[in-house]
């Protein structure tokens, strides 16, 4: 190594989360620029980035030194001191060789799994047990030795240093010196050389690097604030000095000019460190087969048995089946993945035996016949023309990838089985890292810089909604953003910081599905930690490095649709005990009709607006159409949909470049939509083996020009040799394959997901009540989804019954409605999607907000054991007081769960305190073993009638909406039904039938108003959500319309909207062109119930333009003296003739008595007056 160089041995990358700001590639580029021979990584207490660091350094020709800034507990790492300051000292560890790396992995794992307290900690005993191959540096000012020096306890500092020397060895322990101009460091640097001489150990210089360039300091400081939750302007917060950057050898030599040995020792340590990590060697566990059997023989045995189960007699008569299975088994044996298949078979077999729903397949695994006969997948690859080589290519051996969908609710059971089967320490979930992405980093930086949320959000919203978009790309794509960055100094500074931090790791999380399994304790290979909750063990390395290291990684995905299907089947089997999806036909016309009518709510993969619209046009007649629809509806091939539909309907003539292509593409009308079709074409026309065809497909997807030129020539020669195809025609076919290879989707995956989609359609068509109950039950914590599904139930004619403490289950359940149906004899409807008469769905108790699933489960068990609840008091008394609490009772009463008592909800609500008191008294007496007659006589009686004012219809319905997600006992717009009908408004639900930009006129109630400002000029506008009896619609009210109605736009108002549809981005939205806001009396003459149920009728007070403050003060005093329930609205005359309307506020609600009318007579607009004179109309001038 060059003697005039220097090596940084204490350095924090982005994996010192929100503390280090160094990216690996940039680090290696800078190290190469400085001609540094090596560099170390020493992140805080972890090895998250070690493999990425190692690989980047190796590629850059820089020696990687893997290390860690460890936290060493003063006593045992299992102690739990009260203060963070007393919890641990910092200490720098470097791996000298493979033994050192293995020991470092063990130490870091133990720190996270056993020693985490404020930070992941080890202790000296643990360090001594794993000291071999490690080099230790005494650390920064937070190190044990420097802490003692700062306390002027030189004796303790020397004793501590001696301990580390004795643990690591004289040659492997160094006194670490920093100099960032801080007085504390200078004091330590005067003492450290003395201790080093006394103990015979070396000195080493370091810079505790946290950012790459000195100019990055301010951005790094902003990042620190993001991590610590502080503001940049906060005075008392953690700050780093600007010197913690990646200094050049010359800079470090100048700083430590008095200690040349501290510089040269960095080079000596770097020379000693040599780590050659092994990549690629399989560390897969060996599947434990029964005694006396080989793994290869056992797999064959299982396959032949599965072949008979899948195909019956055909298994012995169809030579193609056996040939395909034998071929695949041969490839698996040749490539060494027999154990892999057995492991997957085993946990899927476990799941199915336990009744845990498993998906029919996912990804390329559905192309394997072996996977099919083993029961790993349920898609017949021969029936759907699926190709094994797409799953496992013998010409390019890489680990096969079998991702498995499990029922979301029971996925954990399968994980636990795998842990028990292979050992707790051999199985872990996989870490993943959240990043500071474009929009989020702008908001984060804006927040800590003290910008208002509105300003930061304005900038963030200018960034296009594109996956993985960068800030630079956003500026190029949005001229408004470019102008803001160029002309606004605050925005420019925000962007400068944000661009420096963009893409850095923000936090660690758990991969949604990834699991790693090894043949021995995982910590023999990789470091481990716990998830953020401190429960599950997870890897410290993410997916990529785990794969490179040869570890078995799998995706155990939780798919909610499988849970919905399973819940639906359980409800169906209460009537049809033997019902099974295995026995349903795959050509059901009623199921296909749902796609064609666009009735796709609840259908797997079909619920987006765009997919629904496409399904309507697609003319689905067979399951292959569903599979094609899933494959086509993606970015890229979406452009082919129009042409595909025209060909399918015979509106465009289908032409093939060669007759052989017709064999391959006839089912998709001449359009290559699957990767398997590209492979088949290369094989059939160009003479490629399927393995070679898969390599061609991959190369085409990567668009490698040099490689593609060679492949083109190979293809042309193959076409001539195999099929005598002329060069010109072969070139045209190759161009076609190249085009579709970029678009093509994995048919194996599409077929598997197409089957799930069809199953949901079949269930919805034939068992609509059970299916919708299953859907609702799986969204009990999502009131928005519940509202959508309830709307769908109404469309289908399925009644939703309110919750009932004596009849509801935990989830949503089918229920026979007395008098109009018979549970035993159900008449199927000829029109799919319309419910059977006599059946409804009862609202589930666990879906009511604020009651708690476990509490309701307890209530249901109590009901089952001891009978129905007879009163509110009975309910409270029979349940533990910790369960039957005030919040829960309030929610149950407001939701109508006690309506069976025949009492007003307001009255029951007023009895809650007495019911709770009676319950507490009864429980106390039970504990005492006796009941006093006097106590009994004087005890509160929650069952007696109360004189309580009833809730208004508005209050009652508002509570239902809040707690259930929709209205049950009525709808606020019921009073407007005749009024709306007389004016021929369109229903919101029917708007989906219209084209994009089509005009419409609707009426409904405003549910929510979100006020906004335009990006360029800052003009106010609004986004409102309007609801009618059929559905809800998002409406943008731009500035010109907004200014005319802004004072009247509020939740609860009933409005008429004329506008134009916006059906882009798979969503149904609209733009308002004209808005009328109705006042309560506008419905007079069409419906006697003229008072708006959305709010109590307002008391209207009108003021002239020259109203004085004294006049307003007088009105305020009058209102305050007469509290009540009716809201008050103030109307101020304006020059344009349209009054300004303001709500007086809840504190000024009144009851309009005769006395109050008299006091307010100067301003009061009488109830019988022509209120249409104050209608606010966006068309007024």
N, C-alpha and C positions, 0 to 999 in steps of 0.2 A: 504493500500500500504506500502511496506517496506520503513522505514524512511531513510535507508542508500542508497536509490536508487536516480535516477534522470530521468527526462523526457525531451527529446528534443522537444521544442515547436516552433522552427523556423528551418524548413527543406525544402530543394528544391529537388524534384524528377526529373526524366527525362522530366517531363511535364513543367518544367521551361526550355523551349526548347533551346538546345545548351548552357545552363547555369548550369543546374543541371544534375548530372550524376548518380542518384541513382535509381536502379530498385526496384520494390515493394517487390518481393519475397526475394531478398538479404537483403533488409532493415529489413524485419520481422525476418529473420533468425538471423541477428546481434542483433536486439532488444531482441530476446529471449535468445541469448547467454549472453547478459549483464543483463538478468533478469529484464529488464525494464518493468514496468507495462503498459505503454502507449507510444504512439509516435504521433506526429502531422505532417500534411502535410501543407506547406504554400508556394505554388508555386507562381511565379510572376504574379499577376493580374488575375489568372484564377483558375478554378476548374476542368481542363481537366481530371486529374487523380483521382479525389476524390472517385468515386465509386470503381474503381479498388483497390485503397488504403484501403478503408473501408472493402472490401471483403477479401483481403489478410490478413489484420490485424486480422479480426474476425476469419479466419481459423487458424491463428497462435496463437490465444489466447492472442493477444495484443490489448489493448483498442485503437481504432482509434479516433483521434481528427482531425476533418476536419477544415482547416483554409485556409488563403490566405495572402500573403504579398501584401497588397493593395497599390495603388498609390493615395494619397490624394492631390487634387489641392489646391494651396494656396488660391484661390478665388473660383469662380464657376467652376464646372467640365466641363461646356460648353465654358469657355474661351479658347482662343487659343494663349498662349504666344509664342514669337518668338523662345526662346531657350529651349532645352530639360531640362537644369538645372533648369529653372524656372517653368517647367510644373507641377511637383508633388513631394511630399515627400513620403517616404516609411512608412508603418504602418502595424503592424501584427495584424490580426484578427483571432479569434478562435470561433467556434460554441460550446456554452456550452450545448445546447439542441436542440430539433427539431425546436423550434421557432428561435433560433440563426442560424441554418442551413438554414431555409427558408429565413431569412433576408440576410444572406450571399449570397445566390443565387440571391436575388433581387439586392443587391449591385453590385455584379460582372457583372450581366447582364446589369445594367444601365451604368456601367463603360465602357463596350464594345460597347453598342448600342448608347449611348449619349455622353460619355465623352472621347472617344478615341482621344488622341493627343500625339504622341510619345509613349504613353502607355495608357492602359485602366484606366481611373481615376474616382474617386468619389470625393465628397467634404464633408465638415463637416455638412452641412445642410442635405444632403442625408444620411450620417451616423446617424445623430440624428433621422431621420425618421424611420430607420431600426436598431436601437441599441439594441432592446430587445433580450436577449439571447446571446449576443456577449461579448466576453472578448477581450480587446485590449491591445497590448504591444507596447511600444513607438518606437520600430524599431531599425534599424542599424544606422550606421553613416550617411546614407542618409535620416534618419527620421527628422521630423521638429524640435524636441527638441534638438537632437544632432547637427543638423546643426547650430542652434542658439548658442549652447555652444561652438562649434568650432569657431564661429565668436566672441566669448567672450561677447555675449549678453545674460547674465543669466536671465535678466528680461523677455526678449521675450521667452526664454526657459520655464520659470516658467508659464507665461501666456498661452503659448501653451499647456503645460501639464494640466493646470487647465481647459482649454476648453475640452480636451479629457475626463478628470475626470468627468466634468459636463454632458457630452454627454452620457458616458457609465455607470457612477456611480462609487463611491469610491471603491467598492468591485470588480469592473470589469475592472479596469485600472491599469496597472503595468508599472514601469519603467524598460525597457529591457537593460540588461548589456551584452556586449560582451568583450572578451579579447583574441585577437590573437597576443598579443605582440606589437601591433601598438600604437605609442605614442598618436595619436588622441583618441583612445579608452580609454587609461589610463586617459587622461584629462577629458573625458566625465564621466568616472566611479568615478571620484572625486566629480563631481557636482551632478550626478543623485541621489545619496542617500540623499543629502541635500534637493533637490526639493521634493523627495518622502516624507521625514519627514514633510516638510512644508505643503504639500497638503494632507497628511494622506493616501497615497497610498503605495502599496507594491513594492518591487524589485523582478525581476525575471532574472535568468541567462539563456543565450541561446548561441548557437555556430554558428548560421547562416550556417547550414550544407549544403554543395553542393556536396560532394562525400563521399563514404562509408569508405574507408581506407586512411590513410595518404599516402600510396604508390600509390594511384590513382591520386595524385596531378598533376603529369606531363602529364598523359593522359587527365586529365580534362583541363589542360592548352592548350593542342593541340585542344581539342573540342571547347574551347573559341575562338581560332583562326579561326576554321572552321565557327563558328557563326558570328564572326566580320569581316571576310575577311582579316585577318592579317596573317603575317608569324611569326613562333615561334621566329625567330631571330630579329624581329622588336623591337626596343628599346622603342619607345613611343606608347605603347598599354596597354589595360586593363590587369591586372594580379591579381590573387587571391593568398593570402598567403597559405602555406601548411597546416594551422591549421583548415581549414573549413571542417574537416572530422567528422564522427560520433563517437564522443569520448565516452569513458566508463564513468559510474557514478563516479568512482574513479578519473579519470582525471579531470572531471568537478568540483568535490569537492575540488581537490587540487588547481585548478585555482582560484576558488572563496572562498578560505579558510577564507578570511576576511569578507565574506558576506554569512554566512550560511543560512540566511532567503531567499536569492535569489535562493538557491538550493531547500530548502524545499517548497518554493512557487510553483515550477514546479510540485511537487507532489500534492499540494493542488489544483492547477488548474486542473490537470489530474483527481483527484477525483470528482471534480465538473462537469466535462464534461461527459455527457452521451447522446449519440445519438443512437436511435433505428430506423434505416431506414426500411421502409416497402417495401418489394419486392414481385412481383407477382400479386398484386391486379390490376385489369384492370383499366386503365385510358382512355379507348377507348371512343371516342365521340359517343353519341347516334344519330343515323340517324334521321333527322326530317321528319316524315311521314305525309301524308295528314291528316287533321283534321278528327277525328272520327275513325281512324284506328290504330290498334296495329302494331308494327314492325313485329311480327311473321305473322300476317294476311296479311300484305302488301307484305311481301316476298313470301308467298304462292300464292297470287294473281298474282304477277309478274311471278312466276315460271309456273303456269298453263297456263298463257297467252303465255309465251315463248314456252311451250311444244307444244301448237297448231301451233305456227309459225314455229317451227323446224320440226314437224312431220306430220302436217296436220291431216287427219282422223285417222292416226295410234295412235295419242295421246289419242283417246277415245276407241280404240279397243285393243291396246296392253297393257295388264295388267302389264307386266314387266316394262314398262316405268314409269307408275304411281307409282308402288311399289318402284322403285329405287329413284324417286324424293321424295316421302314421307319419305323413310328411311333417306335420306340425310338431309332433312329438320328437321326431328326429332333429329338427332345428332347435328345439328347446334343450335337448340333450347335448347337442353340439355346442351351443352357446352358453351352457351352464346355468340355465334359468329354471331348472326343474323344481328346486326348492321354492323359488319365488312363486311359481304357480300353485304349489301345494299350500304355501302360507296363505295366499289369497283365498284359495278354495276353502281352507279350514275356517277362517273367520267369517266368510260368507255362509258357509254351512252352519256354523254356530248361530248366526243371526237368524237364518231361516228356521232352524229348529226351535228357536225361542220365540218365533212369531214376530221378529223385528222386520219390518218391510225393507226390502232391498230393491234398488232400481234395476231395470232390465239391462242396463249397460251404460257406459259413458266412454266417449272417446274411441280410439282405434281398437280397444280390446274386443268390441263387438264383432270385429272381423275374424276372430279366432274361433275355429271349430272346437278346439280343445276347451276354450273358455265356455263355450255353449254347452257341451256335453257334461262338463263339470258342474254346471249350474252357476258359474260366475256371472254369465250373461244370460239373457232370455231372448236374444235375437238370433234367428237361424241365419248364419252367414250365406248359406247356399240360396235360400229363398230371396235374399235381398242383394245378392251379387257382391258380397263384401270380401275384401282381400286380406289374407293373413299378413302379407309382407308390409302392409301399412302399419301393422302392429309390431312385428318383429322382423327386421330385415337381416337375413343371414350374411349379406354382403357388406353390411355396415353395422357391426354389433354394438348396440347401445342398449342400456337397460330398458326393458319394456315398461310401459306406464299404464297400470290399471288403476284408474280412479273409480271409486265406488260411492254411489249415492245411498245413504241410509235415511230412514225415517228420522226427521230432525229431533223429535222428542226422545228417541232411544239410541241415538248415535253413541252416547257415552257408555252404554252397556257393552258395545262392541269394543271400544277402546279399552275398557277395563278388562275384558276377556283377553285381549292381546297382551296387556300388561301382565296379567296373571300367567299366561301361557309361556311367555318368553322372559319374564322377570321385570320387576319394577324399574330396575336401573338399566335395562336394555332397551326400553321403549320411552320415547319422549315426543311431545308435540314440538313443532318447529317455530322458531322465532321469526318475526318479520319486523321491518322497520318502517314507521311512518315518516314521511318526508315533508320538508318545507316546500310545498308545491306553490305554483304561481299565485293563485288566488289567496291561499291561506297565509303565505309569507307576506303578502301585501297587507292583509288585515292584521297580522301579528306585529309587523314592524310599525304600521300606523298606530296601533294601540299603545305600544310602549313609548313611541315618540310623542304621545300626548295629542294626536290628531283625534278629532271627534269620530265617532263610529260612522256618522253619515258621510264624512269626507273620505275616510278610508274605504268604506263600502262602495262609494261612487267610483273610486279608481278600480277596485276589485271587480266590479260589475262590467267594466269596460273590457276585461279579459275574456276572450271568446270561450265558450263552454266546449272545449276540445280536450280529449284525453291526452294527458302528458304534455300539454302546451307549455312552452317556456315564455318567460317575460319578454325576451328579445323577439320571439315569434309573434307574441301578442301585439307588440308595438308596430310591427310591420303590417299586421292584418287589420288594425283598427286605427284609422287616421285620427279619430277623436282622442284616443289614448296617446298617440304620438304627439299630438298638439299639447296635451296636458303635461306630458313629461318634458317637452321642449320649453314651454312657456311659464309653467308654474314651478317656482323654486321649491316649495314644500314637496310637491309630487316628484320632482327630479331627485331630491335628497332621499325620499322614501324609496324610489326605484333603485338608486345607487346601492343603498343598503340591502334591499330585497334581492337584487341580482347577485350580490356577493354571497348571500345566505341561501339562495334558491337551490333546492335539491339536496341540501344537507339533511342528515337523519335527525328527526325530531324526538322520536320516542320508540321504545321497543314494545311489541305486541305479540300476540300468538296468531300464527297462520290459521286461517279459517278451517283448513282441512288437513294440513300436512302433519304426518307422523313419521318418525324415523325409528327403525328397528335394527339392532346390531346383534352380532353373534356372541358378544360378551358385554360387560359393563360399558355403557356408552362413554363414561369418563376415561376409559382407556384410550379413546380415540378423540373425543371432542369435549369441550367444556360445557357444563350445564348450568342452568339457573332456574328460577321459578317465575311463574307468570306474575302480572302486576298485583294480583290478589294474594300472592304468596302461597298458592295451593299447588297447581300442577307443575311438574318438572318439564322444562322446555330446553331445547338446544340453544347454545349461544351462537351457533353458526346458522345462517339462513339456508334456504333450499339449494342455491347454486353450489356453494362450497361443500355441502353434504353430499351432493351427487358426485362432485369431483373427487371426493375422498373415498368413494366406493361404498357408501352406506345406503341401505335400503330405505327409500322414502316412498310413502304412499299418501294418497289423498283420501281421507274418510270424510266425505261431504255430507252435511245434513240438508236434506231436501224436504221443504215443508209440504210440497205436493204429495209426497209419499205418506206423510202423516195424515193429510186430508183424506187421501184414498183409504187408508187404514181405518180412520174414524168412520168414514162413510160405510165401509164394508161391515164394521161392527154393528152399525145401526140397521143395515139391511138384513143381517143375519139374525136379528131379533124376530124377523118374520120369515125369512128364507134361510134356514140354518145351513144349507149346503151351497149357498151362492159363492162362486169363485170367478175371478177375472180370467182365469185360465180357460174357462168354458164360454166366454162371450165371443160372438162372431166378430170378425175383423172387417166386415162389409156392411155394417148397420147403416141404413139410409137415414134414420132419425138422428144418429150421431153426426153424420156428415152434414145434415141440414142445419145444425147449429152453426157450423163454420160459414155456410153459404148465406145464412140470415144475419151474420155478424153478431150472434148471441154468444160471444166468447168470454164473457166475464166468468172467471173460475177455470177456464180451459188453459192447461199448462202451455206456456210459451206463446199464448195467443192474446193476452189481455191488453197490450198497448193499442192505442188508437190507430196507429198505422197498420199494425198487423190485422186488426179487426177489419179495417177498410180493404186490405189486400185479400183477406179470406173471402170477403163478400164477392170479389171479382173472380176468385180463383176457380170456382165451380168444382169444389171438392167432391169426388165421387168414389175414391178409394184411399186406403191408408198411404199408398205411395204419394198421393197428392199432399197429404199432411207432411210427410217426410220432405218432399220437395219445397213446400212452403217454408219450413223451418230453415232449410239450407239457403234459400234465396233471400230471406228477409234479414240481410246483414249489409253493412257498408260494403260497397264494391259490387257484389252480384245483384244488389237491389236495382241497379240500372237495367238488369236483364228481365225484370219482372214483367214489364209491359209487353215485350216481345214474346216472352214465354206464354203469357195468357192468350195473346193473339194466335200463336201457333196451336195452343191447346184447344182453342175454340174454332180452329179452322179458318181464321181470318187472314192468316199469312201462310204462304206456301213454305213447306219445309224442304230445304235443300241440304244435301250432304256432300262434302268434298270427295268422299269415296264410299262405295257401297258397304264396305266393312264397318264404317262409322255408324251406319244405320243400326247394325246389331247392338252397338254399344250405347247409342243415344236415342233410340226409338222411344223408350219409356219417358224421356224428358224432352221429347219433341225437337230433337236436334240440338238442344242447348246442353253443353257440358256444365253441369252444376256441381258435380262431385269430383273429388280428387281421384277416387277409384276409377272414374271414367277416363281420366287423363292417363292413368297407369295402364288400364286395359287397352287403350288406343296405341300406346307405345309398344305394348307387348304384341298385340294382334297385327298391327301394321308394320312396325319397325323391327320385329323379331327380338325385342328385349325380353329377358326373363322378368318376372314380376318384381324380383329384388332390384334388378337394374332399372326397371321402370320407376320404382319408388325413389331411387337416387336421382333419376332424371327430374321427377316431380319436385324434389327438394331443391335441386339446382335452379329450376325454372322459378320457383318461389323466391329464391334469394337474388335472382337477376344478375348472376355473375357472368359478365359479357364474355370473358376469355373461356370460361368453362362451357358456356352455351354455344360458342362457335364450334368447339370440338364435338359437343353433343349433337349439334345440327348435322354435322358431317356423318357421325355415326348413324343417326336416324335415317338420313338420305340413303346411305349404303344399305342399311337394314331393310328399308322399304323396297329397294331394288332387288335385293337378294331374296327376300321372303315373299313379296307379292308383285314383283315386277312393276312397281309404281315409278313413273318417270320423275326425274329430279325436280322439275317445276312443280308438279303436284305434291311431291313429298315436302318441298319447302312450304307450300301453302298450308299443308296439314300441320307441319311443325309450328308455323306461326299461330295456327288455331290453338294448338295444345299449349303454347307459351302464354297466349292470352288467357285461356281458361284456368291454367295452373295458378295464376295469381288470384283468381276469384274462387276457385273450387273449394268446397267444404267437405269435411270428413263425413262420408255417408254413414259410416258406422255409428258415429255420434248422433247424426240426424235421425237415423232409423230408430235408435234407442229412445230418443226424446220424442220422436213422432208417436211411438207406441204409448208413452205415458200420456201425451196429449189426447190421443184417441180414447184411452181409458177414461179420462176425465169427461170427455164429450159423451161417451156411452152412459156413464153414471148420471150425468146431468140430464140426459135425454130420457132415461128410463126410471131413475130414482131421484127425481129432482129435490124432494123434501130432505131426504137423507144427505144428498150431496151438498145442498146449501147449508144444512145444519153443520156438516163437516167443515165447510169453508168458514163459517162464522165462528165455530169453536176454535179454529186455529188463528184467529185474529182478535182474541178477547182483550188484548191490551192495545189494540189499534182502532180507536173509534172512527177514524176516517175510513178505514177499510170496511168496518162494520156498516157504516152508513151506505157505502157503495153496494154491499151485498144485500142489505135490507131493501134498497131500491130495486135490485134485480129480483128479489123475492116478490115484491109487489107487482113487477111487470109479469112475473110468471104465475101470479095468482096465489101465491103462498102467503098466508097470513102470519104475521109475527105477533105472538102473544106476549104480554108483559111479564116481567119476572114475578114469581110467586114463591114465597118462602116454603110453601108446602107442596108445590108441584114442579118447580124448576129443578133441573139437575145442575151439576157443576158447570157444564157446558150447554150449548144449544141442543135441544132434543126435539124430535118429531112428536107431535101429539095429535090424537084424534079429537076433532071438534065435535062435541056431542050433537047428535041429531042429524048430521049431514055426512056421515061416513062410517065405515066399518073397517076396523084394523085388520080383520081377517080376510076381507074380500076387497081387494083394491082394483079398481078398474083402470087399466092403462089407457092413456089418452092417445089418440091418433096423431095429434100434433105434438112433436117433441118440444120440451121446454115449458109445457104448461102443467101445473101441478094437478095431482089427483084431488078430487073433491073430498072434503072431510078431513084433510090433513093440514096441520099448521106447524110452526116451529116455536117452541117455548124458549124465551130468553134465558140464557144461563146465568146463574148467580155470580160466578167468577168473573163475568164480563162487566159487572157493575163496578164503576170506579170507586176506589177508596174502601172496598170491603175485604179484599185479600182472599186469594184462592184457598190457602190452608184453613182459614177461618170458616169459609163456606163449606169446605169438605167436612169439617168437624160438625157443622150444623146439619148437614145431610146425613151423616152417620147417626147423630142423635135422633133425627127424625125417623130414620129407618128402624132404630132400636126401640124407641118409646112412643112412636106415633106423631101425628101432626102437631104443630104448634097451635095453641088456641088463643093466644093473645100476645101482645108485645111483652108484657110482664112474664108470661110463660117462656117466651123465647129467651129473655135475659136470664131468667132463673135457671134454665136448664143448661145454659152455656157458661163456661168460666168467664168471670168478669174481665179477664185479660183479652178474651176474644170478643165478647159482646160489649164493645166500647161505644162511646158517643158518636164518633166519626162514622163507624160502620152503621149504626142504627139510623143516623140521619140520612145516609145514602140509601139504605134499604127503603125507608119510608118515602123519601122523595122519588125513588124509582118506581114506587107502586107495589113493592113486594109484600106489603101487608094490606093491600086493598081488599083481600078476601074477608077481612073483618067487617066490611061494610061501613067503615067510618071514614070521615074526611081525612085526607092526608095532613092537613094543617092541624087537626085535632090530635092525631097520632104523634105528630112532631112535637106538639106541646106536652105530650105525656112521657117523652123520652127520659127526662130527669127522674120522674117518679118511678118509671120502670126500672131504671138502673139502681135507684135507691132501694126499691123493693127487692131486687135481685141480690144486692149486697147484704141486706138484712137477712134474707132467707139463707144465704150461704153462711153468714155468721152464725145464725141459729143452728144450722145443720152441724157446724163445727162444735158448737156448745152442747149439742145433744138435746136441747129442749127449746120449746117455744112458749113465750109468755103470752097469756091471754090478753093482757093489757097492751103488750107490744103489737099483737095481732090486730087489736081493735084500733090502734092509733097508727098503724102502718099506712104509708101512702098507697093508694089504690089507682094504678094506672089504667084500670079497665073501666072506671066510671066515666060517664059522658062529661065533656067539657064544653063550655060556651066559648068557642074560639072562632074568630073571623076566618071564613074559607079563603084559600088562596085563589087569586084570580086565575083565569085560564092561562094568561101569559106566564105567571109564576110557575104554575104546574108544568106547562110544556117546556119552559126554560130549564127546569130541573131535570126533566126527562132527557132533553137534548144534551145537557152537561154530563149526566151520569151514564147514559145508555148510548149516546152517539146519534140518536135519531128520536123523533117524536113517536110515542106509542099510542096514547089515548086520544090523539087528535093531531091537528096540524094548524099552526098559526094562520095558514092561508085558507082554511076551511070556509071562513066567512066570505071569502072572495070568489068562491067557485062559480056562482052564477054571474057575478060581475065580470070575471075573466071570460067565461064562456060566451057572453053576449058580445064580446069584442074580438072573438076569433084569434086569440093569441096562440102561437105555436107552443107546444111543450118543449122544455129544454131537452128532454130525452130524444125528441124527434129531430133535433138539429143535426145529429150524427148522420142523418140521411142526406143532408145537403152537401153541395160541393164547397170547396175552399172559396172564400170571399163572397159566398152567397148572402144576399140580404135577408133579414129576419125581423120579426117583432115578437117579443116575449114580455111577460110580466111575472114578477116574483118578489120575494123578500130579500133584502140585503143581509147577508150573514156576517160579512167582514169587510172592512175598508182598510186598505193599506195605502197611505199617502206617500208619494215619491216625488223625485225631481229629475227632469231630463238631464242627461249627462253633459250635453254641450252648453246649454244656456241656463240650466238650473231652474227651468219652469216647472211649477207644480202640476202633477197629474195624479191619478189614482188607479189602483187595481182593486176591483171589488169582486166579491163572490156572491152570486145571486142564486136563490133556491126557489123552485116551484114545487108542485106536488110530485113531479116526476124525477128531478135530478138537480144538479148544481152546475153552475157555469162560471168560469173566470172571465171577467170583462175588463179590458183596459179602457180607461176614460182619459183621453188625451186632454191637453191643456185647454184647448178652445171650448170643449164641452164641459170640462171640469169646472172652469171658472163660473159658469152659469148655474151650477147646481152644488158647488162645494159645500155651502152652508147646510144643505139638506141631506147630504150623503152620510148616513149613519146606519149602524147595524139595527135591524128591526124595521127600517122603512120599506114600504111597498112601492115598487117602481115599475114603470113601463120602459122598456129599452128597445130602440130601433138600432140596428147595427149590421156589421158584416162579420162572417165567420173567419177564423184563422185556424186551419187544420194542419199547420206545419208541425214538425217535431213530434209526431205521434200523439199529439194532445189536441183537445177541442177547446179553443179559446175564442174570444170575440173582441171586436173593437166597437165601442159605443159611438153612434153618430147623433143620437138624440135621447135624452132621458127626461121622463116625467116622474115626479115624486108625488104619490097620492097621499092626501090627508084622510083621516078616518071617515069623514062624512061623504067622501067621494063615492062610496058604495051604496048610499041611500037610494032606495027605489029598486034595487036589484037584489038586495038581501037584507032582511030586517036586522041581522046581527052585524050592524055597521061598525061597531067599535073594533078597532084593530086589536087582534089578540097578540100582536107582537109587542105591544106596549100599552100601558094605561093611556086613555085619551088625554092628551096634553091640554093644560090651561094655557091659552094664547093671550099674550099681552103685547099690544102694539104701541110703538113710540114714534114720535115725529123725528125729523132729521135734526132738530135743534134741542133735543132732550138734554137736560142739565144733570150734573152729578148729584145735586140735592134731590132731584126728582127720583133718580135711580136709588139713592140711599133710602128714600121714603118707601119705595116699593120693596126693597130688600128687608126693611124692618117689618113691614106688613106680612110678607111671606114667612119670615122666621117666626112670627107669633102664631102661625096656624099650620103646624106640621101635619103631614098626611101622606097619601100614597100617589097622588097624581103629579106627574112631571109638569114643569112650567117651562114654556118656551117664549123667548123674547124676540119680537119682530121689529126691526129698525128700518124705517123708510130710507130708500136710497134714490139717488138722482135717476138711475136707469129704470126705475119703476119696479124692479124686482127686490123685495125686502131681504135684508140680512137676517137670518134666523140663527139664534143661539140657544143652547140648552142652559137653563139656570143652574143645573147641578142637583145631585141627589139630596143635598142638605136643604133644598128649598122646595121639595115636594109638599103638596098641600091637599086638604080636602076642601072642596069648593062649597062652603056653607053660604047661606044667604048673607050672613054678616060679612064674610070675606068678599063676596060678590060686590057688596055695597062699597067696601073699602077700596076695591080695585076697579070700580066702575069707570074711572077716567081712561083706563088702558085696556080693560078686558074686552076681548072679542066674544060676543055671546055665542053659546053653543049652537043656536039656531041660525046664526048669521051665514051669509054665503061664503063658506070657507074656500070655495074654489077661487076666490079672489086672491088667496094667498098660496095657491098651488105654485110650486117652483118648477119651471119648465126650461129645459136647456135650449129651447128654440126662442125664448123671449129675448128682446133686444134691450 
